[in-house]
């Protein structure tokens, strides 16, 4: 009888837990000693430095308001000077309350003395100004500068002594930390060595089947549903293996049924929809008689909705073929700059109607690429259409194209509302993209399949409120690239660049 995961964890890690608990307890004791003595003192020094900075700022503000008043003689400016003076004394009182050594208190006393001298000189000068008495402005200016400079010098001394104290305490804390770290390191090495020896076989018996499950899960996420998973493992994972295989079988059946259903319905819908579309066009042209303005409006709405349904049906058919690996591709070397310009020309009326600024930033050395012309145009149309749809009036769309070592990179940036981060991972999935609110929800899924069929990868980047960037890379294909699409994993949205 094989032991379950719980029993393996209990037997394999109980001894390791005891060793780790002992070494951690020792480290905690040392850290507690460090936190009781050094850290509170450091925190107090940091508060002193903060108070010193605020005091310096207050003195400089007083100097600024006082000089501004001497130029403008504005009572409002003088009131600001008085408020800043009161704030300085409040800050000074607060600093006195946290000063822990005599040297700091002495620096604060000296600062207060010099600043009071400055304030007294200012008051005397204010009295002379209000009484319209003549006085020696140069002498007063020199006296004020001397007093304020002396106050600032005392605060600089306070800062220097406080920083020296912090450095000393940090050195002591560093030495104590290194000492405790050395002791903890010795204990940890012994613990880790024992843990590795005792847990290697236990962990391997659990992680090996789990890794196989992870690989199979990635296959399922890529649409590969073969139920061929066979794992020798603890009972819990064996049961999970059986359930996973059963799930794959059901997913395969559901996926086939879904594809068959979409394909059948799409085929059945396309003919009557096309008939309705053509009939509506004939009615608008007056074939059935005179059409009133109200009837013309209704027929235009019917025509637009019918066209939208036809596009949706075509998208579903295209995607069904792509997923089934039945979409034919004809590869030829063509100028990608030409395809970009063609797509931009097609989207131009919508761009102009919304007064969107369109920028084309395609490198002069943009190389030709071996692609399916119509499918690559479909990619560019979908990306540009999405950008135009979500970019507000007066916004901006930028198309980038550049050569990279492995091929080319094309990107479409917009200034739309952006995509929340939690949706970027699924933006290229069916009915989860950015276009489903006013379209089919299949455009980005089709983009993903087409780029994947060309051996490339596609991803999205976005900042909510600032816009989105959809980019894809086409690698230089081998000369033996087949005409028909091959089934293979397709590049998803790249999270590291998103």
Protein Blocks (a to p, Z undefined) as FASTA:
>chain_A
ZZdfklmmmmmmmmmmmmmmmmmmmmmmmmmmmmmmmmmmmmmmmmmmmmmmmmmmmmmm
mmmmmmmmmmnopaklmmmmmmmmmmmmmmmmmmmmmocbfklmmmmmmmmmmmmmmmmm
mmmmmmmmmnopacdfklmmmmmmmmmmmmmmmmmmmmmmmmmmmmmmmmmmmmmmmmmm
mmmmmmmmmmmmmmmmmmmmmmmmmmmmmmmmmmmmmmmmnopabdfbccdddfklmmmm
mmmmmmmmmmmmmmmmmmmmmmmmmmmmmmmmmmmmmmmmmmmnomnoccdfklmmmmmm
mmmmmmmmmmmmmmmmmmmmmmnopaccddddddfklmmmmmmmmmmmmmmmnopacddd
ddfklccddddfklmmmmmmmmmmmmmmmpcghiacdddddddfklccdddddfbebjaf
klmmmmmpghiamklmmmnolmmmmmmmmmmmnopacdddddehiaccdddddddddfkl
cfbdcddddddddfklZZ
